[in-house]
Amino acid sequence: MKLYHVTPSVNTSGILDTGIDPSKSRGKRKVSWFVGHSQLMWAIAHVSDRHRVPANEITVFSVFLDKGDIKKTAWYEIYTCNTLQEIDGVMTGKEAIDQHARFSEYLGDPL
């Protein structure tokens, strides 16, 4: 299953070196957070607001996870994982937003 991990860009080099490591989480729980495609724009806005960084200072990592490695949360398409994960792809938050806008424009986003 393809999911996304969104983080301030200051964390990019460490993630590129080691992967997405839940032990480095600064939250109450030592887990990594992931979202499905439908929640990606929300995740970018959330990270931007929570860490006070603009979209061009956010990095979006894509990963492929087995369903057995993730735990569903109470929110739709938001998951946690407590194991180290290798990344599959990387883009800036701005690139993700631009890609979403092009895709929505192509499909005729009803919103």
C-alpha positions in Angstrom: 0.0 0.0 0.0 1.5 3.4 -1.0 1.4 5.9 1.8 3.1 9.3 2.5 5.1 10.6 5.4 5.2 14.4 5.7 7.9 16.2 7.7 9.7 19.6 7.9 12.6 19.6 5.4 15.2 19.9 8.2 14.6 16.2 8.7 15.2 15.2 5.1 18.9 14.3 5.2 18.5 12.0 8.2 15.5 10.2 6.7 17.4 9.8 3.4 20.3 8.3 5.3 18.4 5.9 7.6 14.8 5.7 6.5 11.7 6.8 8.5 12.6 5.8 12.0 9.8 5.9 14.6 12.4 6.1 17.5 13.2 9.6 16.3 9.6 10.7 16.8 9.1 13.8 19.0 5.5 13.0 19.8 4.1 11.3 22.9 4.2 8.0 21.1 7.3 6.6 19.3 5.6 6.0 16.0 5.8 7.3 12.5 2.7 8.8 10.9 1.6 8.1 7.4 -1.4 9.2 5.2 -3.1 7.9 2.1 -3.2 10.0 -1.0 -6.6 11.5 -0.1 -5.2 13.0 3.1 -1.9 14.3 1.7 -3.0 17.9 1.3 -4.3 17.9 4.9 -1.0 16.4 6.1 1.0 19.1 4.4 -1.2 21.8 6.0 -1.0 20.1 9.4 2.8 19.9 9.3 3.1 23.5 8.1 0.9 24.7 10.9 2.3 22.5 13.6 5.9 23.3 12.8 5.4 26.8 11.5 7.1 26.1 8.1 5.9 27.0 4.6 5.1 24.3 2.0 8.5 24.7 0.3 10.2 23.8 3.6 8.3 20.5 3.9 9.3 17.1 2.4 6.9 14.4 1.4 8.2 10.8 1.4 6.4 8.0 -0.3 6.6 4.5 1.0 5.2 1.1 0.3 3.9 -0.6 3.5 2.4 -4.0 4.1 -1.0 -3.7 5.8 0.4 -5.8 8.6 3.0 -3.1 9.4 0.6 -0.3 10.0 -2.1 0.6 12.5 -5.2 2.4 11.5 -6.1 5.5 13.5 -9.6 6.9 14.2 -9.1 9.2 11.2 -9.7 8.1 7.6 -6.5 7.2 5.8 -4.2 8.2 8.6 -1.9 5.4 10.0 0.9 4.8 12.4 3.9 2.4 12.2 6.4 1.4 14.8 9.0 -0.1 12.5 11.8 1.5 10.5 10.6 2.1 6.9 12.6 2.6 3.7 11.5 5.4 1.4 10.4 4.9 -2.2 10.2 8.5 -3.4 10.6 12.1 -2.2 9.3 15.5 -3.2 8.8 18.9 -1.6 5.5 19.9 -0.2 5.2 22.5 -2.9 5.8 19.9 -5.6 3.1 17.7 -4.0 0.6 20.7 -3.9 1.4 21.5 -7.6 1.0 17.9 -8.6 -2.4 17.7 -6.7 -3.5 20.9 -8.4 -2.6 19.6 -11.9 -4.3 16.3 -11.2 -7.5 18.0 -9.9 -7.6 20.3 -12.8 -7.3 17.4 -15.2 -10.1 15.5 -13.5 -12.3 18.5 -12.9 -12.1 18.6 -9.1 -15.7 19.1 -7.9 -14.5 21.2 -4.9 
